[in-house]
């Protein structure tokens, strides 16, 4: 059961990361009027814009990672508590 919960936590993290990336790209496009700078080697995108987008993406990714790790850990703790009650 622990493996299943860890697998679900990983899948949830991946899904949340994909959704957050899409949301970040959408917000970027609406606020700047330009598509999100996905390719850091594209010289047409400004360097500050690329760096800002990378920092925003990294920040969102870190928050999602922490939240999914904590949620998975809480689920494992609750599973162990309920297993001892049975």
C-alpha positions in Angstrom: 0.0 0.0 0.0 2.9 2.4 0.7 4.2 2.0 -2.8 0.7 2.8 -4.2 0.5 6.0 -2.2 4.0 7.0 -3.2 3.1 6.3 -6.9 -0.1 8.3 -6.6 1.9 11.2 -4.9 4.3 11.1 -7.8 1.6 11.1 -10.4 -0.3 13.9 -8.6 2.9 16.0 -8.5 3.5 15.5 -12.2 -0.1 16.4 -13.0 0.0 19.5 -10.9 3.3 20.5 -12.5 1.9 20.2 -16.0 -1.2 22.2 -15.0 0.9 24.8 -13.2 3.2 25.2 -16.2 0.2 25.6 -18.6 -1.3 28.2 -16.2 2.1 30.1 -15.9 2.4 30.1 -19.7 -1.1 31.5 -20.0 -0.5 34.2 -17.4 2.7 35.1 -19.1 1.1 35.4 -22.5 -1.8 37.5 -21.2 0.4 39.8 -19.1 3.2 40.4 -21.7 1.3 39.9 -25.0 4.1 37.5 -26.1 4.3 33.7 -25.8 6.2 32.3 -22.9 9.9 32.0 -23.6 10.2 28.2 -23.6 13.5 28.1 -25.5 16.3 29.8 -23.5 18.5 29.9 -26.6 16.1 31.9 -28.7 17.8 35.3 -29.0 14.6 37.0 -30.0 13.4 36.7 -26.3 14.9 39.2 -23.9 17.3 37.8 -21.4 15.5 39.4 -18.4 12.2 37.9 -19.6 13.7 34.5 -20.0 15.3 34.6 -16.5 12.1 35.9 -14.9 10.1 33.1 -16.5 12.6 30.5 -15.4 12.6 31.8 -11.9 8.8 31.8 -11.8 8.7 28.3 -13.2 11.2 27.1 -10.6 9.3 28.7 -7.8 6.1 27.2 -8.8 7.8 23.8 -9.2 9.3 24.0 -5.8 6.0 24.8 -4.1 4.3 21.9 -5.9 7.1 19.6 -4.9 6.8 20.5 -1.2 3.0 20.3 -1.2 2.9 16.9 -2.9 5.7 15.5 -0.7 3.9 16.7 2.5 0.6 15.3 1.3 2.1 12.0 0.5 3.9 11.9 3.9 0.6 12.7 5.7 -1.2 10.0 3.7 1.5 7.4 4.7 1.3 8.5 8.4 -2.5 8.2 8.4 -2.3 4.8 6.7 0.1 3.6 9.4 -2.2 5.0 12.2 -5.2 3.3 10.8 -3.3 0.0 10.2 -2.5 -0.2 13.9 -6.1 0.4 14.8 -7.3 -2.6 12.7 
